């Protein structure tokens, strides 16, 4: 496997404005002012009958798993108040401020494409709440910061097994909920809404990939992607799509939102790789957030290849040039 070191930039990722936001700065500023007035707490898209899933914040019963991280776990306050969820705004504080408007129960996930079990599913149809695990994963943001969080969910492989993809399925595509009445951020073209993501089928079936319904032993709050999100811990955080409403199995590589926005900066794979810089900053180190609010537990740490999960995922990329397939 070949890794390539690009230029090292002096700018830190967490101090740089993402290019789509920079390009649309005036409209984003206007959005921040408009978001606070005239919001209608609508119900969003039509959903199926009410499910039995816990409301956000309700306690979940989960068994501790073998997956741990050496660094201290972030405070719950930090993990639930400092978020990227651009549907609610581009500031880190926007999701917790506005996400309560989004109704997450009832909820329907549409499954389609190359599988034997397409249809409309409630969360409890996809996730076995009797087999929840708590996994302590680091989630690494492309902006060069990370948090260590105890996520609650089931292996994505168990969900895929229920849906029975056909031999034609090579990829899994995901789509985020879109509701213009409760998501002020989507009024502005920061990205092409709705948010979409995708994985190769073998990546989705990897032991680490978690279909997540909670954190800190509680059901996911809206700002963290309630009621159902993906966690792919060896990839940059934007691959861990939130508030999933669609799963599609396909034989071709699906489009992904950040790649559509700027393919030069955001590739399909987006594996954490300290040897490949973002074009506007280095990925060689990161700032770890989350102790006692948002103060750094570790002011700066070296970025690990595959976010520290090389043993579990390196085989997925054997023979690939990860400086090109970034």
PENORUR-V660843 format. One record per pair of residues at least 4 apart in sequence whose ideal C-beta (glycine too) atoms are under 6 Angstrom apart, sorted by the first residue. I is the first residue (numbers start at 1). J is the second residue. D is the distance in Angstrom with one decimal. If there is no record, write none. Layout:
BEGIN
i = {I/I}
j = {J/J}
d = {D/D}
END
This chain:
BEGIN
i = {2/3/3/4/5/6/6/8/9/9/11/11/12/13/13/13/14/14/14/14/16/16/17/17/19/20/20/21/21/24/27/28/31/31/35/40/41/42/42/43/44/44/47/47/47/48/48/48/48/50/51/51/51/51/52/53/53/53/54/54/56/56/56/57/58/59/60/60/60/60/60/62/62/62/62/63/64/65/65/67/68/69/69/69/71/72/73/74/74/74/74/74/74/75/76/76/77/77/78/78/78/78/79/79/80/81/82/82/83/83/85/85/86/86/86/87/87/87/88/88/88/88/88/88/89/89/93/94/95/95/96/98/99/99/101/102/102/104/104/107/107/108/109/109/110/110/111/111/111/111/112/112/113/113/113/114/114/114/114/114/115/115/115/115/116/117/117/121/121/123/123/123/126/127/127/131/132/134/134/135/136/137/137/138/138/138/139/139/140/140/140/141/141/142/144/145/145/145/146/146/147/147/149/150/151/151/151/151/152/153/153/153/153/154/154/156/156/156/157/159/165/165/168/169/169/170/170/171/171/171/171/171/172/172/172/172/173/173/173/173/174/174/174/174/175/175/175/175/176/176/176/176/176/177/177/178/178/179/180/186/191/191/192/195/196/196/197/197/197/198/198/199/199/204/208/208/208/209/210/212/212/214/214/214/220/220/220/221/222/225/225/225/228/229/230/230/231/232/232/233/233/234/234/234/234/235/235/235/236/238/239/250/255/256/258/259/259/259/262/265/267/269/272/272/273/274/274/274/276/276/277/277/278/283/284/285/285/285/286/286/287/287/288/288/288/288/289/289/290/291/291/304/305/306/306/309/310/320}
j = {321/275/322/323/275/276/277/282/281/282/16/281/144/143/144/281/143/144/145/287/280/281/21/22/262/190/261/28/90/28/188/90/35/188/184/181/101/181/182/103/103/179/106/107/108/106/108/120/122/106/106/122/123/124/124/123/124/227/58/219/219/221/226/218/219/218/132/152/214/217/219/132/133/134/152/133/134/133/135/135/136/136/138/148/148/297/148/78/79/147/148/149/290/290/80/216/81/293/82/289/290/294/147/149/221/96/92/294/95/223/95/223/90/185/190/183/185/186/94/95/98/99/183/185/94/185/97/98/99/223/223/184/222/223/182/182/222/226/227/123/227/120/121/245/120/246/118/119/163/247/118/248/248/249/250/165/166/168/169/249/163/164/165/249/164/163/164/125/126/127/227/228/159/154/213/154/152/150/152/151/150/151/233/146/148/307/147/237/146/272/307/145/237/236/286/286/287/289/286/288/289/290/215/216/210/212/215/231/214/210/211/212/213/158/211/204/209/211/205/211/169/249/251/201/249/201/251/198/200/250/253/254/199/201/204/249/198/248/250/254/197/241/244/247/194/196/245/246/194/195/241/242/243/243/245/193/194/183/186/193/257/261/260/257/255/257/239/241/256/254/256/203/204/209/233/309/312/232/231/229/231/218/219/220/224/225/226/226/226/229/242/243/244/242/240/241/240/239/240/307/309/306/307/309/313/239/270/271/270/258/270/254/260/268/266/263/266/268/266/279/326/325/306/307/322/283/284/303/323/326/282/283/283/303/303/300/302/303/301/303/296/300/296/297/298/301/294/296/297/295/297/308/310/310/313/313/314/325}
d = {5.0/3.9/5.9/3.3/5.0/6.0/4.3/4.9/4.7/5.3/5.2/4.6/5.7/4.3/2.9/4.4/4.8/5.1/4.7/5.9/5.6/5.5/5.2/4.7/5.7/5.4/5.2/5.8/5.3/5.5/4.9/5.6/5.8/4.8/3.5/4.6/4.7/3.4/5.7/5.4/5.9/3.7/4.3/5.8/4.6/5.8/4.3/5.6/5.8/4.5/5.7/4.1/5.5/5.2/5.5/4.7/5.7/5.7/3.3/4.3/5.2/4.4/5.0/5.2/4.8/5.9/5.9/5.3/4.5/5.9/5.9/3.9/5.8/4.4/4.7/5.8/5.4/4.4/4.8/4.2/5.1/5.2/5.1/4.8/5.1/5.1/5.1/4.7/5.0/4.3/5.6/5.9/2.4/5.5/6.0/4.8/5.8/5.9/5.6/5.9/3.9/5.2/5.8/5.1/5.6/4.8/4.8/5.7/4.2/5.0/4.0/5.9/5.7/5.1/5.4/4.1/4.8/5.3/4.9/4.6/4.4/5.3/5.9/5.1/2.7/4.7/5.9/5.9/4.9/3.6/4.7/5.8/3.6/4.1/3.9/4.7/4.9/4.5/4.5/5.6/5.2/5.0/4.8/5.9/5.6/4.8/5.2/5.9/5.6/5.0/5.0/5.0/4.2/4.0/5.3/5.9/4.7/4.4/4.1/4.2/4.8/5.7/4.7/4.7/3.9/4.7/5.2/4.1/5.2/5.8/5.3/5.4/5.1/5.4/5.6/5.8/5.4/5.3/5.2/5.4/5.0/5.7/4.1/5.4/5.0/5.9/5.8/5.0/4.4/5.1/4.9/5.2/4.6/4.2/5.1/5.9/4.6/5.5/5.0/5.5/5.4/4.9/5.6/5.8/5.9/5.0/5.4/5.3/3.3/4.4/5.1/3.7/5.5/5.1/5.6/5.3/4.1/4.8/4.6/5.0/3.6/4.6/4.8/5.7/4.0/5.7/5.2/5.6/5.7/5.1/5.8/5.5/5.3/5.9/4.6/5.9/4.4/4.3/5.9/3.6/4.9/4.7/5.4/6.0/5.5/5.2/5.8/3.8/5.5/3.9/5.8/5.9/5.2/4.3/4.7/5.5/3.9/5.4/5.6/4.7/4.9/5.6/5.9/4.9/5.9/5.4/5.9/4.1/5.2/3.7/5.5/4.2/4.4/5.5/5.6/5.9/5.3/5.5/4.3/5.1/4.9/5.6/5.0/5.5/4.9/5.7/4.0/5.9/4.7/3.2/3.0/5.2/4.9/4.5/5.1/5.1/4.9/5.0/5.3/5.9/6.0/4.2/4.9/4.2/4.9/4.0/5.1/5.6/4.7/5.5/5.3/5.8/5.6/6.0/3.8/5.2/5.1/5.7/5.7/5.5/4.0/5.4/5.8/4.0/5.7/5.4/4.7/3.9/5.3/5.4/5.1/5.5/5.8/5.8/5.7/5.3/5.7/5.7/6.0/5.2/5.7/5.8/5.9/5.1/4.2/5.8/5.7/5.9/6.0/5.5/4.0/4.0/5.4/4.7/5.4/5.4/4.9/4.9}
END
